[in-house]
C-alpha cells in the first residue's frame, strides 16, 4: 500500500516520516528502509532503520527510481516498509509525472507486500484525485 503525506515545504512532513519510521521499527518483524536525498537525518533515525542516500546512485528519472526500489526489494525479502522523503526531488519528477510513478510503486508495493510511505512537497488541493486517494496526512 502506498501512503502519501503532502504539504508545502517547511510544514513538517519530514518530522512526521521520521517519527512514523522510528515508531514502526519498535514493532517491525522485518526491515525498514528510509530513502532520502542526503544523510542529514541519520542521527534522527533509529539505528535499525536503513538510511539510503538516493543521490549516491545516479538516478535520472521515474523509471530508474522504480528500478532502484525493485533492486532494494530484490536484495532483502524482509522489507516491511519503505519511507521516501522529498519524493519529487529524489525521483527527479515534476508534479505532472507523479500519477504514473505512484501507480508503478503502488503495483510494486502490492506485488511485494511492502508499505511505501511518501512525502510530497505540494499542497493537497493541487494533487490529482488519484494521489488524493492515497493521502493519509495533509499539512
ABEGO torsion letter per residue (X at the ends): XBBBBBEBBGAGAAAAAAAAAAAAAAABABBBBBBBABAAAAAABBAABBBBBAAAAGBAEAAAAAAAAAAAAAABAABABBBBBGAAAAAGBBAAAAAAAAAAAAAAAAAAGBBBBBBBBBBAAABBAAAAAABABBX
